[in-house]
Amino acid sequence: MPFHFDTSYARLPEHFYQRVALTPVSHPGLIVVNQALAEQLGVSPEGLASPEGVALLAGNRVLEGTSPLALAYAGHQFGHFVPQLGDGRAILLGEVVDRDGRRRDIQLKGSGRTRFSRGGDGRAALGPVLREYLVSEAMAALGVPTTRSLAAVTTGEVVRRETPLPGAILTRVASSHLRIGTFEYFAARRDSQAIVELTRYALARHYPEAPTPAGPAVALLDQVIGAQAKLVARWMALGFVHGVMNTDNCSIAGETIDYGPCAFLDAYHPSRTFSSIDEQGRYAFGNQPRIALWNLTRLAEALLPTVDPDEDRAEAVLTEHLESYSGRFNAHYAAELRKKLGLMTERDGDLELALGLLAPMAEQRVDYTLCFRGLANVLLGDDTKVVRLFSEPAPLREWLERWRRRLALDERPVEEQVALMGSVNPAFIPRNHQVEAMITAATEGDRAPFFRLLSVLADPYREQAEAADLAEAPGQDQFGYRTFCGT
């Protein structure tokens, strides 16, 4: 058996999920198995690639003694509450304990209908599956907490969206699939006992060392606040735009989850959006820290009845913790920006210095990744790569002088500063236009661009001369890039 499941979530009350029968597909075919991740999970890559393994990854086979689950959750979608969402096209095969002793969910995404499908077909098209596989693995290589991709298979069937598309199924790995929306689901039903059980479960699974003097609910909220503050700071440092930060896409474990209409900044501006459904810019790049706090406030509201019988006291305690978010986020974000600028000590004014670069970048629509990567060349005596990114370089030249003076205060060798910058400013990101070209090629039967991108993005901080074209900014005709939800 490829997997040895021990599914703790199935030991929770049955109204937390639906036991489901998998829907077989006609002609499953293997696209890719993540060998390194499989080995980390204690799973045989060869077993997954075998006919029996592919049947399991396609939902055509269920391991004896297991019971696949669709998890229940609700969520605020673009600010509007939907009391029942749930796994409408994803099914939890089970949980494994990896080689490091960590419990991990193994989930099939695109595996058929459940009672949460709300009229959908429960399937996934090849393009969104390859996008999530590629981007989630790139995020892991970039050092961002994220769900992972273990495998992808074709189904041999057609998925109908705007046009007929080849079907596929992703095998996703997560620390868990608990979301803020999971707690909202039970809060909407005034099921305080379920919230108590879910809180204890989440703490035991994700934060077993968390102190609980104020009770489990307060401890959980505090831990999730810290995890989200750190996660969103990493997104902001890398120019990542999640695109759909609904509460059902906000992981209790602090992992990036659901790579639907996601994108990476090309030209920098805090108001950049990419999702075709985000017409008001709610989830714009610069709004992400504020939206994370909004989502955390929804978690606090769900936990409120379990904190203290006196609602005013409970609200005061939770509010105090929510008010810590901004300071925690700012501290993480400032630390990320210092590293990007090669600053090896912390001094007053560092954040303002970093923002002093972002301002002309926004005004002149400068490529985010190329600019920060190019700063290391400035320290090595060549400022041409950075200067030519700016249509009007005078503000940049003034900023570079301030930056050099600040670097000198650290009294560190230039080689150390350059090495630090090279370790946090990637040479390669999943460029939106390259991802779309990959999807188009794969849909037409050519998977070579997918595997090339996957290989390069596995080592994103290393210069790779043979892949220099994958580091290039998009052309002017591609700045209107839009992303679409795979459903």
C-alpha positions as CSV (number, residue, x, y, z in Angstrom):
1,M,0.0,0.0,0.0
2,P,1.4,3.4,-0.9
3,F,-0.2,5.0,2.2
4,H,-0.6,4.0,5.8
5,F,-3.5,6.2,6.9
6,D,-4.3,7.2,10.4
7,T,-7.1,9.7,10.0
8,S,-7.7,11.5,13.2
9,Y,-10.3,13.8,11.7
10,A,-12.5,10.8,11.2
11,R,-12.6,10.3,14.9
12,L,-14.4,13.7,15.4
13,P,-18.2,13.7,15.4
14,E,-19.7,12.8,12.0
15,H,-21.4,16.2,11.4
16,F,-17.9,17.5,10.9
17,Y,-17.7,15.8,7.5
18,Q,-19.4,13.5,5.0
19,R,-18.2,10.0,4.3
20,V,-18.1,9.8,0.5
21,A,-17.7,7.2,-2.2
22,L,-15.1,8.2,-4.8
23,T,-16.3,8.7,-8.4
24,P,-14.1,6.7,-10.8
25,V,-12.7,8.2,-14.0
26,S,-12.5,6.5,-17.4
27,H,-8.8,6.5,-18.3
28,P,-6.5,7.7,-15.6
29,G,-3.0,8.6,-16.7
30,L,0.0,9.8,-14.6
31,I,1.4,13.3,-15.3
32,V,3.9,13.6,-12.4
33,V,4.8,12.3,-9.0
34,N,6.7,14.5,-6.5
35,Q,9.5,12.1,-5.6
36,A,11.1,14.2,-2.9
37,L,7.8,14.9,-1.1
38,A,6.7,11.3,-1.4
39,E,9.9,10.2,0.3
40,Q,9.4,12.8,3.0
41,L,6.0,11.4,3.6
42,G,7.3,7.9,3.8
43,V,5.5,6.9,0.6
44,S,7.0,5.0,-2.2
45,P,7.2,7.1,-5.4
46,E,7.4,3.9,-7.5
47,G,4.3,2.7,-5.8
48,L,2.4,5.9,-6.6
49,A,3.5,5.6,-10.2
50,S,2.4,2.0,-10.6
51,P,-1.0,1.2,-12.1
52,E,-2.4,0.5,-8.7
53,G,-1.0,3.9,-7.4
54,V,-2.4,5.8,-10.3
55,A,-5.8,4.2,-9.7
56,L,-5.6,5.4,-6.1
57,L,-4.6,9.0,-7.2
58,A,-7.5,9.1,-9.7
59,G,-10.1,7.9,-7.2
60,N,-10.6,4.6,-8.9
61,R,-9.4,2.7,-5.9
62,V,-9.9,3.0,-2.2
63,L,-7.5,1.4,0.3
64,E,-9.1,-1.3,2.4
65,G,-10.2,-0.1,5.8
66,T,-10.2,3.6,4.8
67,S,-13.2,6.0,4.5
68,P,-12.7,9.1,2.3
69,L,-14.1,12.3,3.7
70,A,-15.5,15.6,2.5
71,L,-15.0,18.3,5.1
72,A,-17.7,20.7,6.2
73,Y,-17.0,24.5,6.4
74,A,-18.6,27.8,5.7
75,G,-16.9,31.1,4.7
76,H,-17.0,34.8,4.0
77,Q,-16.6,35.2,0.3
78,F,-15.6,38.7,-0.8
79,G,-17.1,39.8,2.5
80,H,-20.4,38.0,2.2
81,F,-21.1,35.1,4.5
82,V,-22.1,31.7,3.0
83,P,-23.2,29.3,5.8
84,Q,-22.4,26.1,3.9
85,L,-19.5,25.6,1.5
86,G,-17.4,22.5,2.2
87,D,-15.3,20.2,0.0
88,G,-17.3,20.3,-3.2
89,R,-14.6,18.9,-5.4
90,A,-12.0,17.7,-2.9
91,I,-11.9,14.5,-0.9
92,L,-9.6,13.7,2.0
93,L,-8.2,10.2,1.4
94,G,-6.6,10.1,4.9
95,E,-3.8,11.3,7.0
96,V,-0.2,10.1,7.2
97,V,2.6,10.8,9.7
98,D,5.7,11.8,7.8
99,R,9.3,11.0,8.5
100,D,9.6,14.1,10.8
101,G,6.6,13.0,12.9
102,R,4.2,15.6,11.4
103,R,0.7,14.6,10.6
104,R,-0.3,15.5,7.0
105,D,-3.6,15.4,5.0
106,I,-3.6,13.6,1.7
107,Q,-6.4,15.0,-0.4
108,L,-7.7,14.5,-4.0
109,K,-8.8,17.7,-5.7
110,G,-11.1,17.4,-8.6
111,S,-12.2,13.9,-7.6
112,G,-16.0,14.2,-8.0
113,R,-19.2,15.5,-6.4
114,T,-20.0,15.6,-2.7
115,R,-23.0,16.9,-0.9
116,F,-21.1,20.2,-0.7
117,S,-20.8,20.6,-4.5
118,R,-23.7,23.1,-4.7
119,G,-24.5,22.2,-8.3
120,G,-20.9,21.9,-9.5
121,D,-19.5,18.8,-11.2
122,G,-16.7,18.3,-8.6
123,R,-14.1,18.0,-11.2
124,A,-11.0,20.0,-12.1
125,A,-9.5,20.9,-15.5
126,L,-5.9,20.2,-16.4
127,G,-4.8,23.9,-16.4
128,P,-5.8,24.7,-12.8
129,V,-4.3,21.4,-11.6
130,L,-0.9,22.2,-13.2
131,R,-1.1,25.8,-12.0
132,E,-1.6,24.7,-8.4
133,Y,1.1,21.9,-8.7
134,L,3.6,24.4,-10.1
135,V,2.9,27.4,-7.9
136,S,2.6,25.5,-4.6
137,E,5.9,23.7,-5.2
138,A,7.5,27.0,-6.2
139,M,6.2,28.6,-3.0
140,A,7.7,25.7,-1.0
141,A,11.1,26.3,-2.7
142,L,10.8,30.0,-2.0
143,G,10.4,29.2,1.7
144,V,6.8,30.1,2.1
145,P,4.5,27.9,4.3
146,T,2.2,26.2,1.9
147,T,0.2,23.2,1.0
148,R,2.2,20.9,-1.3
149,S,1.5,18.9,-4.5
150,L,2.3,15.1,-4.4
151,A,1.0,14.1,-7.8
152,A,-1.2,15.0,-10.8
153,V,-3.1,12.6,-13.1
154,T,-5.3,13.0,-16.1
155,T,-8.8,11.5,-16.1
156,G,-9.3,10.8,-19.7
157,E,-12.5,12.8,-19.5
158,V,-13.7,16.2,-20.5
159,V,-14.5,19.0,-18.0
160,R,-16.9,21.6,-19.3
161,R,-16.2,25.2,-18.4
162,E,-16.4,28.0,-20.9
163,T,-15.0,25.4,-23.3
164,P,-14.4,21.7,-23.1
165,L,-11.1,21.0,-21.3
166,P,-9.1,17.9,-20.4
167,G,-9.8,16.7,-16.8
168,A,-7.2,16.2,-14.1
169,I,-6.9,15.5,-10.4
170,L,-4.3,16.9,-8.0
171,T,-3.1,15.1,-4.9
172,R,-2.6,17.9,-2.3
173,V,-0.7,17.6,0.9
174,A,-1.5,19.9,3.9
175,S,-0.7,20.1,7.6
176,S,-4.5,20.0,7.7
177,H,-7.5,21.5,5.8
178,L,-8.9,23.3,8.9
179,R,-9.9,26.8,7.9
180,I,-11.4,29.8,9.6
181,G,-14.5,28.9,7.7
182,T,-14.5,25.5,9.5
183,F,-15.1,27.4,12.8
184,E,-17.6,29.7,11.1
185,Y,-19.6,26.6,9.9
186,F,-20.4,25.6,13.5
187,A,-20.8,29.2,14.8
188,A,-23.5,29.7,12.2
189,R,-25.3,26.7,13.7
190,R,-24.7,27.9,17.3
191,D,-23.0,24.6,18.0
192,S,-20.6,25.7,20.7
193,Q,-19.8,22.2,21.7
194,A,-18.5,21.5,18.2
195,I,-16.3,24.7,18.3
196,V,-14.9,23.5,21.7
197,E,-14.0,20.1,20.2
198,L,-12.6,21.6,17.0
199,T,-10.5,24.1,19.0
200,R,-9.0,21.3,21.1
201,Y,-8.3,19.3,18.0
202,A,-6.7,22.2,16.2
203,L,-4.5,23.0,19.2
204,A,-3.4,19.4,19.6
205,R,-2.6,19.0,15.9
206,H,-0.9,22.3,15.1
207,Y,0.1,24.1,18.3
208,P,0.5,21.5,21.1
209,E,3.0,23.7,22.9
210,A,0.7,26.8,23.1
211,P,0.2,28.1,26.6
212,T,-3.5,28.0,27.6
213,P,-3.9,30.1,30.8
214,A,-6.8,32.0,29.2
215,G,-8.3,28.9,27.8
216,P,-8.0,26.9,24.5
217,A,-9.9,29.3,22.3
218,V,-7.8,32.3,23.2
219,A,-4.6,30.2,22.8
220,L,-5.7,29.1,19.4
221,L,-6.6,32.6,18.2
222,D,-3.2,33.9,19.4
223,Q,-1.3,31.2,17.6
224,V,-3.3,31.7,14.3
225,I,-2.7,35.4,14.5
226,G,1.0,34.8,14.8
227,A,1.0,32.3,11.9
228,Q,-1.0,34.5,9.6
229,A,1.1,37.6,10.4
230,K,4.2,35.7,9.4
231,L,2.7,34.1,6.3
232,V,1.3,37.4,4.8
233,A,4.6,39.1,5.5
234,R,6.3,36.4,3.4
235,W,3.7,37.0,0.6
236,M,4.4,40.7,0.6
237,A,8.1,40.2,0.6
238,L,7.9,38.0,-2.5
239,G,5.2,40.0,-4.4
240,F,2.7,37.2,-4.2
241,V,-1.0,38.0,-4.6
242,H,-3.3,35.2,-3.3
243,G,-6.3,36.6,-5.2
244,V,-9.1,35.2,-3.1
245,M,-8.5,35.6,0.6
246,N,-11.9,34.4,1.7
247,T,-12.1,32.9,5.2
248,D,-12.6,29.5,3.7
249,N,-9.2,29.9,2.1
250,C,-7.5,30.9,5.3
251,S,-5.7,28.0,7.0
252,I,-5.6,27.6,10.7
253,A,-2.1,26.1,10.2
254,G,-0.7,29.3,8.6
255,E,-0.2,27.7,5.2
256,T,-0.9,29.2,1.8
257,I,-3.9,27.2,0.5
258,D,-5.9,27.3,-2.7
259,Y,-4.0,28.6,-5.7
260,G,-7.0,29.6,-7.8
261,P,-6.7,33.2,-9.2
262,C,-3.2,33.7,-7.7
263,A,-0.4,35.6,-9.3
264,F,3.0,37.3,-8.7
265,L,3.6,41.0,-9.2
266,D,5.4,42.0,-12.3
267,A,5.2,45.8,-12.3
268,Y,4.9,46.8,-8.7
269,H,1.9,48.7,-7.4
270,P,0.1,48.0,-4.1
271,S,-3.3,48.2,-5.8
272,R,-2.5,45.5,-8.3
273,T,-5.2,42.8,-8.7
274,F,-5.3,39.9,-11.1
275,S,-8.4,37.9,-10.3
276,S,-11.3,38.5,-12.8
277,I,-13.8,38.2,-9.9
278,D,-12.1,40.8,-7.7
279,E,-13.8,43.8,-9.4
280,Q,-13.5,46.1,-6.4
281,G,-9.9,45.3,-5.5
282,R,-10.7,43.8,-2.1
283,Y,-7.8,41.4,-2.4
284,A,-5.3,43.7,-4.0
285,F,-1.7,43.1,-3.2
286,G,-1.4,46.0,-0.7
287,N,-4.7,45.0,1.0
288,Q,-3.6,41.5,2.0
289,P,-2.3,42.4,5.5
290,R,-5.6,44.2,6.3
291,I,-7.7,41.4,4.9
292,A,-5.8,38.9,7.0
293,L,-6.9,40.8,10.2
294,W,-10.4,41.0,8.9
295,N,-10.4,37.2,8.5
296,L,-8.9,36.7,12.0
297,T,-11.7,38.9,13.4
298,R,-14.2,36.4,11.9
299,L,-12.4,33.6,13.7
300,A,-12.5,35.5,17.0
301,E,-16.3,36.0,16.5
302,A,-16.7,32.2,16.0
303,L,-14.7,31.5,19.1
304,L,-16.5,34.1,21.2
305,P,-19.2,31.9,22.9
306,T,-16.6,29.4,24.1
307,V,-14.2,32.0,25.8
308,D,-16.2,33.3,28.8
309,P,-19.9,33.2,29.8
310,D,-19.7,37.0,30.1
311,E,-19.7,38.2,26.5
312,D,-18.2,41.5,27.3
313,R,-15.2,39.9,29.0
314,A,-14.8,37.4,26.2
315,E,-14.9,40.2,23.6
316,A,-12.3,42.3,25.5
317,V,-9.9,39.3,25.7
318,L,-10.2,38.4,22.1
319,T,-9.9,42.1,21.0
320,E,-6.7,42.5,22.9
321,H,-5.2,39.6,21.0
322,L,-6.5,40.9,17.6
323,E,-4.9,44.3,18.4
324,S,-1.5,42.6,18.6
325,Y,-1.8,41.6,14.9
326,S,-0.5,44.8,13.4
327,G,2.6,45.0,15.5
328,R,3.4,41.4,14.8
329,F,2.8,41.7,11.1
330,N,4.9,44.9,10.9
331,A,7.8,43.3,12.8
332,H,7.8,40.3,10.3
333,Y,7.4,42.5,7.3
334,A,10.2,44.9,8.4
335,A,12.5,41.9,9.0
336,E,11.7,40.6,5.5
337,L,12.5,43.9,3.9
338,R,15.7,44.3,5.8
339,K,17.0,41.0,4.5
340,K,15.9,42.0,0.9
341,L,18.1,45.1,1.3
342,G,21.1,43.3,2.8
343,L,20.7,44.9,6.2
344,M,22.1,42.7,8.8
345,T,21.2,44.7,11.9
346,E,18.0,46.4,13.0
347,R,17.9,50.2,13.2
348,D,15.3,52.8,13.4
349,G,14.3,54.0,10.0
350,D,14.8,50.7,8.2
351,L,11.2,50.3,7.3
352,E,11.0,53.9,6.0
353,L,14.1,53.3,3.9
354,A,12.5,50.2,2.3
355,L,9.3,52.1,1.6
356,G,11.4,54.9,0.1
357,L,12.3,52.4,-2.7
358,L,8.8,51.1,-3.1
359,A,7.3,54.5,-3.7
360,P,9.2,55.3,-7.0
361,M,8.8,51.6,-8.0
362,A,5.0,52.1,-7.8
363,E,5.1,55.4,-9.6
364,Q,7.1,54.0,-12.4
365,R,5.7,50.5,-12.5
366,V,9.1,48.8,-12.0
367,D,9.3,45.0,-12.0
368,Y,9.3,43.9,-8.4
369,T,11.4,40.8,-8.6
370,L,14.0,42.2,-11.0
371,C,14.5,45.3,-9.0
372,F,15.2,43.6,-5.7
373,R,17.4,40.9,-7.3
374,G,19.4,43.6,-9.1
375,L,20.3,45.5,-6.0
376,A,23.0,43.0,-5.2
377,N,24.8,44.0,-8.4
378,V,24.8,47.6,-7.2
379,L,26.9,46.5,-4.2
380,L,29.2,44.7,-6.6
381,G,29.7,48.0,-8.5
382,D,27.2,47.6,-11.4
383,D,24.0,49.6,-11.1
384,T,23.0,49.4,-14.7
385,K,20.5,46.5,-14.3
386,V,18.5,48.3,-11.7
387,V,18.8,51.8,-13.2
388,R,17.4,50.7,-16.5
389,L,14.3,49.4,-14.9
390,F,13.3,53.0,-14.0
391,S,12.0,55.4,-16.7
392,E,13.1,58.3,-14.5
393,P,16.1,57.2,-12.5
394,A,16.7,60.3,-10.4
395,P,14.6,59.2,-7.4
396,L,16.4,55.8,-7.5
397,R,19.8,57.3,-7.5
398,E,19.0,59.5,-4.5
399,W,17.6,56.4,-2.7
400,L,20.7,54.3,-3.5
401,E,22.9,56.9,-1.7
402,R,20.8,56.6,1.4
403,W,20.9,52.8,1.2
404,R,24.7,52.7,0.9
405,R,25.0,54.9,3.9
406,R,22.7,52.6,5.9
407,L,24.6,49.5,4.8
408,A,27.9,51.0,5.9
409,L,26.5,51.3,9.5
410,D,26.4,47.5,9.7
411,E,30.1,47.2,9.2
412,R,29.8,43.9,7.4
413,P,31.7,42.6,4.4
414,V,30.0,43.3,1.1
415,E,30.2,39.6,0.3
416,E,28.0,38.8,3.3
417,Q,25.4,41.4,2.4
418,V,25.3,40.2,-1.2
419,A,24.9,36.6,0.0
420,L,22.0,37.6,2.3
421,M,20.3,39.4,-0.6
422,G,20.8,36.5,-2.9
423,S,19.1,34.1,-0.4
424,V,15.9,36.1,-0.2
425,N,15.5,37.8,-3.5
426,P,14.7,35.1,-6.1
427,A,16.0,35.0,-9.6
428,F,12.9,33.1,-10.6
429,I,9.3,33.2,-9.7
430,P,6.3,31.7,-11.5
431,R,6.0,34.5,-14.0
432,N,2.3,34.8,-14.9
433,H,2.8,34.9,-18.6
434,Q,5.1,31.8,-18.4
435,V,2.5,29.9,-16.3
436,E,-0.3,30.7,-18.9
437,A,1.9,29.6,-21.8
438,M,2.6,26.4,-19.9
439,I,-1.1,25.8,-19.4
440,T,-1.9,26.4,-23.0
441,A,0.8,24.1,-24.2
442,A,-0.2,21.3,-21.7
443,T,-3.9,21.6,-22.8
444,E,-2.7,21.1,-26.4
445,G,-0.7,18.0,-25.4
446,D,2.8,19.5,-24.8
447,R,4.0,19.1,-21.1
448,A,7.6,20.1,-21.7
449,P,7.1,23.7,-20.6
450,F,5.5,22.5,-17.4
451,F,8.5,20.2,-16.5
452,R,11.0,22.9,-17.5
453,L,9.3,25.5,-15.2
454,L,9.0,23.0,-12.4
455,S,12.7,22.2,-12.6
456,V,13.9,25.8,-12.7
457,L,11.5,26.9,-9.9
458,A,12.8,24.1,-7.6
459,D,15.9,26.2,-7.1
460,P,14.7,29.8,-7.4
461,Y,17.5,31.7,-5.7
462,R,20.3,30.3,-8.0
463,E,21.2,32.0,-11.2
464,Q,20.5,29.5,-14.1
465,A,21.9,30.9,-17.3
466,E,20.2,28.3,-19.4
467,A,16.8,29.5,-18.1
468,A,17.4,33.2,-18.4
469,D,14.3,33.7,-20.5
470,L,12.1,32.5,-17.6
471,A,13.4,35.4,-15.4
472,E,12.4,38.1,-17.9
473,A,9.5,40.5,-17.2
474,P,6.4,40.3,-19.4
475,G,6.0,42.5,-22.4
476,Q,3.8,45.6,-22.3
477,D,1.0,43.6,-24.0
478,Q,0.9,41.2,-21.0
479,F,0.4,43.7,-18.1
480,G,-3.4,43.3,-18.4
481,Y,-3.0,39.7,-17.2
482,R,-6.1,38.3,-15.5
483,T,-6.6,35.0,-13.6
484,F,-9.7,32.9,-13.3
485,C,-11.0,30.5,-10.7
486,G,-10.7,26.9,-11.8
487,T,-14.4,26.2,-10.9
